[in-house]
Amino acid sequence: MKAIKILTMAALATAVFASCSNDEDLAQSSYPADNVVRVTTNVEDITTRAFHTTNTLDGMNTRASYGNSTDKLKSFGFCIKNANSEKYTYDNIKVSQEGSNWIPATQMFWQNSTTAVDILAYAPYQETTEDANGKVKVFGKPDYAFSVKADQSDAEDYSSDLIVYKQTGFTPGSELNTSKAVDVTFTHLLSQLNLTIELRDQFNQDEEKPVTSATVTDVKVDGTLIRSKVNFAADPISVQFDGMASKAITPETVAFKKADKTTDHATFKYSAIVIPQKVYAGQLCIKFKVDGTDYIWTGTDDALFESGKKYELHLLVGKDVVQGGAITAKPWGDETITEKETD
């Protein structure tokens, strides 16, 4: 009986050990044998942090913002802070797209599968100046300067859309994805203002002079500050406006819908990226021309632009008046994603 009992206990110990080994193997299965840092990218809903699995774009996600996909992203900055080793610490490494993969300018390595690190990524990538010690510094920088462009009319220029990612206490052995890569999930740090200008049917009565895409011109979003300071040391990363000088933004032209009947209204859609800020009543102005005649709408209420949100403003234009409704907000980025990974 004693021999049988000992054998039974030994078998149980073997089973427990095998179970633990299997758990460890499962935890290690996503860790690369060569210790090389690899990356995949996507963009998520900054407010709900819910992933979406369709490729449907919101009608006002524009070409001049990264929107919901990293297809437009060509490069980004990547940082790893290893508190235990400077050798395995990397600051502002440029990661560039090559085909369907992301390739870092400097090959990066994990120290091992168990050492936790802090990770930061951002785009658009910027070469950074050296600090007092002659080192490039992005990770932990509390006052990273970033400005949106005053001219955002170029649909292929994404340089005003600042997207970021940060994760602290990242353990490679258990948190890499099935591709053995860091799943860099970017969020939009700034705000997006989507503008609709709707012309009443008063403009649609002259058959010899129909409303076209060229009827509305010189659109400006005025009254917002365009410079900011980004706090990469904060978790989550935060941003605030810098300075007090505002500058008019020329938005991207997104769409035009003609009026098919004399009773229809033609609509013009525009989009601009703005620094999160509070714009006081009387300061936010939308200026534009209709057939060469100047029009202006001025906000009579305070407007609060928050990080990671997009805002809708609809203006109804008659021959002698511009009517504007309340500015409405919703999460910026609640659509899906295309993934790429490092080689």
C-alpha positions as CSV (number, residue, x, y, z in Angstrom):
1,M,0.0,0.0,0.0
2,K,2.8,2.4,0.8
3,A,4.5,1.7,-2.5
4,I,1.2,2.4,-4.3
5,K,0.6,5.6,-2.4
6,I,4.1,6.9,-3.2
7,L,3.6,6.0,-6.8
8,T,0.3,7.8,-6.9
9,M,1.7,10.9,-5.4
10,A,4.6,10.8,-7.8
11,A,2.2,10.5,-10.7
12,L,0.2,13.5,-9.4
13,A,3.3,15.6,-9.0
14,T,4.3,14.7,-12.6
15,A,0.8,15.7,-13.8
16,V,1.0,19.0,-11.9
17,F,4.5,19.7,-13.2
18,A,3.4,18.9,-16.8
19,S,0.4,21.3,-16.4
20,C,2.7,24.1,-15.1
21,S,5.1,23.4,-17.9
22,N,2.3,23.6,-20.5
23,D,1.2,26.9,-19.0
24,E,4.7,28.3,-19.2
25,D,5.1,27.1,-22.7
26,L,1.8,28.8,-23.6
27,A,3.0,32.0,-22.0
28,Q,6.3,31.8,-23.9
29,S,4.8,30.8,-27.2
30,S,4.4,34.4,-28.4
31,Y,7.9,35.4,-27.3
32,P,10.5,35.4,-30.2
33,A,13.5,33.1,-29.8
34,D,15.7,35.8,-31.3
35,N,14.6,38.5,-28.8
36,V,13.9,40.9,-31.7
37,V,11.2,43.6,-31.1
38,R,8.5,43.5,-33.7
39,V,5.5,45.7,-34.1
40,T,1.9,45.7,-35.6
41,T,-0.2,48.8,-35.7
42,N,-3.9,49.8,-35.6
43,V,-6.1,52.6,-34.5
44,E,-8.9,52.3,-31.9
45,D,-11.8,54.3,-30.6
46,I,-10.2,56.6,-28.0
47,T,-13.3,56.9,-25.9
48,T,-14.7,53.4,-25.7
49,R,-11.5,51.6,-26.6
50,A,-13.6,49.1,-28.4
51,F,-12.2,47.4,-31.5
52,H,-14.3,47.2,-34.7
53,T,-14.0,44.6,-37.4
54,T,-15.4,46.2,-40.5
55,N,-13.7,48.5,-43.0
56,T,-16.6,51.0,-43.1
57,L,-15.4,54.6,-42.7
58,D,-17.4,57.4,-41.2
59,G,-18.4,59.7,-44.0
60,M,-16.3,62.6,-42.5
61,N,-13.1,60.6,-41.7
62,T,-11.0,62.5,-44.2
63,R,-7.9,61.8,-46.2
64,A,-5.8,64.3,-44.3
65,S,-6.3,62.4,-41.1
66,Y,-5.2,58.8,-40.4
67,G,-8.8,58.2,-39.6
68,N,-9.4,54.6,-38.4
69,S,-6.6,52.9,-40.3
70,T,-2.8,52.8,-40.4
71,D,-2.8,52.4,-44.2
72,K,-1.9,56.0,-44.6
73,L,0.9,55.9,-42.0
74,K,4.4,55.7,-43.4
75,S,6.5,56.1,-40.3
76,F,6.3,56.6,-36.5
77,G,8.5,57.1,-33.5
78,F,8.9,54.2,-31.1
79,C,10.4,54.1,-27.6
80,I,11.1,51.4,-25.1
81,K,12.1,52.3,-21.5
82,N,13.8,49.5,-19.6
83,A,14.4,50.7,-16.1
84,N,16.9,47.9,-15.5
85,S,19.1,48.3,-18.6
86,E,20.2,51.2,-20.8
87,K,21.3,48.7,-23.3
88,Y,17.7,47.6,-23.9
89,T,16.3,51.2,-23.8
90,Y,15.4,52.9,-27.1
91,D,14.3,56.5,-27.6
92,N,12.6,57.8,-30.7
93,I,13.5,55.1,-33.1
94,K,12.0,55.7,-36.5
95,V,9.9,52.8,-37.7
96,S,9.1,52.9,-41.5
97,Q,6.8,51.1,-43.7
98,E,8.3,48.6,-46.2
99,G,5.6,46.7,-48.1
100,S,3.3,45.2,-45.5
101,N,5.9,45.4,-42.7
102,W,7.3,47.9,-40.2
103,I,11.1,48.2,-40.2
104,P,12.9,50.1,-37.4
105,A,15.9,52.3,-38.3
106,T,17.7,50.6,-35.4
107,Q,17.1,46.9,-34.6
108,M,15.7,46.6,-31.1
109,F,15.8,43.7,-28.7
110,W,14.0,42.6,-25.6
111,Q,16.2,42.0,-22.6
112,N,14.3,38.8,-21.9
113,S,10.7,37.6,-21.7
114,T,10.0,38.6,-18.1
115,T,11.5,42.1,-17.7
116,A,8.7,44.6,-17.8
117,V,9.2,47.8,-19.9
118,D,7.3,50.9,-20.8
119,I,6.5,51.5,-24.4
120,L,5.6,54.7,-26.3
121,A,4.8,55.3,-30.0
122,Y,3.6,58.4,-31.9
123,A,3.1,59.8,-35.4
124,P,3.9,61.8,-37.4
125,Y,7.5,61.1,-36.7
126,Q,9.8,64.0,-35.9
127,E,13.5,64.2,-35.6
128,T,14.2,65.5,-32.1
129,T,16.8,67.9,-30.8
130,E,19.3,66.7,-28.3
131,D,18.9,67.4,-24.6
132,A,21.6,68.9,-22.3
133,N,23.4,65.5,-22.2
134,G,23.5,65.2,-25.9
135,K,20.8,62.5,-26.1
136,V,17.6,62.4,-28.1
137,K,14.6,62.5,-25.7
138,V,11.0,61.7,-26.4
139,F,10.0,59.2,-23.8
140,G,9.2,61.1,-20.6
141,K,9.3,64.5,-22.3
142,P,6.6,66.7,-20.6
143,D,6.7,69.5,-23.2
144,Y,7.0,68.1,-26.6
145,A,6.1,70.8,-29.1
146,F,3.5,70.1,-31.7
147,S,1.5,72.4,-34.0
148,V,-1.3,71.8,-36.5
149,K,-0.8,73.4,-39.9
150,A,-2.7,76.5,-40.8
151,D,-3.1,75.2,-44.3
152,Q,-4.8,71.8,-44.1
153,S,-6.2,71.8,-47.6
154,D,-3.8,69.1,-48.9
155,A,-5.7,65.8,-48.6
156,E,-2.4,63.8,-48.7
157,D,-0.8,65.7,-45.9
158,Y,-1.3,63.9,-42.6
159,S,1.2,65.9,-40.5
160,S,-1.5,67.6,-38.4
161,D,-3.0,64.4,-37.1
162,L,-1.1,63.4,-33.9
163,I,-1.7,59.8,-32.9
164,V,-0.1,58.2,-29.9
165,Y,0.2,54.9,-27.9
166,K,1.6,54.3,-24.5
167,Q,1.7,51.2,-22.3
168,T,3.6,50.8,-19.0
169,G,4.6,47.6,-17.3
170,F,4.6,45.7,-20.6
171,T,5.9,42.1,-20.2
172,P,6.9,40.6,-23.5
173,G,6.6,37.0,-22.5
174,S,2.8,37.4,-21.8
175,E,1.7,40.5,-23.8
176,L,3.1,40.1,-27.3
177,N,0.4,39.1,-29.8
178,T,0.3,35.9,-31.8
179,S,2.7,37.4,-34.4
180,K,5.2,37.8,-31.5
181,A,4.9,41.6,-31.9
182,V,3.8,44.6,-29.9
183,D,0.3,45.5,-30.9
184,V,0.7,49.3,-31.1
185,T,-2.9,50.6,-30.8
186,F,-2.8,54.3,-31.7
187,T,-5.4,56.9,-30.6
188,H,-6.0,60.4,-31.9
189,L,-4.7,62.9,-29.4
190,L,-6.1,66.0,-31.0
191,S,-9.6,67.1,-32.1
192,Q,-11.3,67.1,-35.5
193,L,-13.9,69.7,-36.6
194,N,-16.1,68.6,-39.5
195,L,-18.0,71.4,-41.1
196,T,-21.1,71.3,-43.4
197,I,-22.1,74.4,-45.3
198,E,-25.6,74.0,-46.7
199,L,-27.0,76.5,-49.3
200,R,-30.7,77.2,-49.2
201,D,-32.6,76.8,-52.5
202,Q,-32.4,80.6,-53.0
203,F,-29.0,79.9,-54.6
204,N,-30.5,77.3,-56.9
205,Q,-33.0,79.3,-58.9
206,D,-30.8,80.5,-61.8
207,E,-30.5,77.7,-64.3
208,E,-27.8,79.7,-66.2
209,K,-25.7,79.9,-63.0
210,P,-26.1,76.6,-61.1
211,V,-24.4,75.8,-57.8
212,T,-21.2,73.9,-58.4
213,S,-18.3,72.8,-56.3
214,A,-16.7,76.2,-57.0
215,T,-19.6,78.2,-55.6
216,V,-18.2,78.2,-52.1
217,T,-14.6,79.3,-51.7
218,D,-12.1,80.7,-49.2
219,V,-13.3,78.7,-46.3
220,K,-11.5,79.4,-43.0
221,V,-11.8,78.1,-39.5
222,D,-10.7,81.1,-37.3
223,G,-10.2,81.6,-33.6
224,T,-8.4,78.4,-32.5
225,L,-4.8,78.1,-31.2
226,I,-2.6,76.0,-33.4
227,R,0.4,75.2,-31.1
228,S,0.5,72.7,-28.3
229,K,2.7,71.0,-25.7
230,V,2.4,67.2,-25.4
231,N,3.1,65.5,-22.1
232,F,4.6,62.2,-23.0
233,A,5.4,61.6,-19.3
234,A,1.7,61.5,-18.4
235,D,-0.2,58.3,-18.5
236,P,-2.4,58.6,-20.5
237,I,-0.5,61.0,-22.7
238,S,-2.0,64.5,-22.5
239,V,-1.9,67.7,-24.6
240,Q,-2.7,71.4,-23.9
241,F,-2.5,74.5,-26.1
242,D,0.6,76.6,-26.0
243,G,0.6,80.4,-26.4
244,M,-2.4,82.7,-27.0
245,A,-2.1,83.6,-30.7
246,S,-4.8,82.1,-32.8
247,K,-4.5,81.5,-36.6
248,A,-7.1,80.8,-39.2
249,I,-7.1,77.3,-40.6
250,T,-7.8,76.4,-44.2
251,P,-9.7,73.1,-43.9
252,E,-9.6,70.2,-46.3
253,T,-12.4,70.0,-48.8
254,V,-14.1,66.7,-48.3
255,A,-17.2,66.5,-50.4
256,F,-19.8,68.4,-52.5
257,K,-23.4,67.4,-53.1
258,K,-25.2,69.3,-55.8
259,A,-28.9,70.3,-55.7
260,D,-30.7,68.3,-58.3
261,K,-33.9,70.3,-58.1
262,T,-34.6,74.0,-57.5
263,T,-36.1,73.0,-54.1
264,D,-33.0,71.1,-53.1
265,H,-30.0,72.4,-51.0
266,A,-26.4,72.0,-52.1
267,T,-24.0,70.9,-49.4
268,F,-20.2,71.4,-49.0
269,K,-18.2,69.4,-46.4
270,Y,-14.9,70.4,-44.9
271,S,-12.6,69.1,-42.1
272,A,-9.9,70.5,-39.9
273,I,-7.8,69.2,-37.1
274,V,-7.6,71.5,-34.1
275,I,-5.6,71.5,-30.8
276,P,-7.8,70.6,-27.8
277,Q,-8.9,73.8,-26.1
278,K,-11.8,75.9,-24.9
279,V,-12.8,78.6,-27.4
280,Y,-14.8,81.3,-25.8
281,A,-18.1,82.8,-27.2
282,G,-17.4,85.3,-29.9
283,Q,-14.0,83.8,-30.8
284,L,-14.8,80.8,-33.1
285,C,-15.6,82.1,-36.6
286,I,-16.3,80.3,-39.9
287,K,-15.5,82.6,-42.9
288,F,-16.3,81.8,-46.5
289,K,-17.5,83.2,-49.8
290,V,-20.5,82.2,-51.9
291,D,-20.2,83.4,-55.5
292,G,-17.6,86.0,-54.3
293,T,-19.8,87.4,-51.5
294,D,-18.3,87.2,-47.9
295,Y,-20.1,85.4,-45.2
296,I,-19.2,84.8,-41.6
297,W,-20.6,82.7,-38.7
298,T,-19.5,83.5,-35.2
299,G,-20.1,81.1,-32.3
300,T,-22.3,82.6,-29.5
301,D,-21.5,79.9,-27.0
302,D,-18.2,78.6,-25.6
303,A,-16.8,75.6,-27.7
304,L,-14.8,72.9,-25.9
305,F,-12.6,70.8,-28.1
306,E,-11.5,67.7,-26.2
307,S,-8.7,65.2,-27.0
308,G,-9.8,62.3,-29.2
309,K,-13.1,63.6,-30.2
310,K,-14.5,64.8,-33.5
311,Y,-17.1,67.6,-33.7
312,E,-19.8,68.4,-36.2
313,L,-20.9,72.0,-37.1
314,H,-23.7,72.5,-39.7
315,L,-24.3,76.0,-41.2
316,L,-27.4,76.8,-43.1
317,V,-26.8,79.7,-45.5
318,G,-29.4,82.0,-47.1
319,K,-28.8,85.1,-49.2
320,D,-28.7,87.4,-46.2
321,V,-28.1,85.1,-43.2
322,V,-26.0,82.2,-41.8
323,Q,-27.6,80.0,-39.3
324,G,-25.6,77.6,-37.2
325,G,-26.7,74.9,-34.8
326,A,-24.9,73.6,-31.7
327,I,-21.6,71.9,-32.2
328,T,-22.0,68.2,-31.5
329,A,-19.3,65.7,-30.5
330,K,-18.6,62.0,-30.8
331,P,-15.5,59.7,-30.5
332,W,-12.9,60.1,-33.2
333,G,-11.8,56.7,-34.6
334,D,-14.8,54.3,-34.0
335,E,-14.1,52.3,-37.1
336,T,-11.7,49.6,-38.1
337,I,-8.2,48.9,-38.7
338,T,-5.7,47.5,-41.1
339,E,-2.7,45.8,-39.6
340,K,1.0,45.8,-40.6
341,E,3.8,44.2,-38.7
342,T,7.6,44.6,-38.4
343,D,9.7,42.1,-40.3
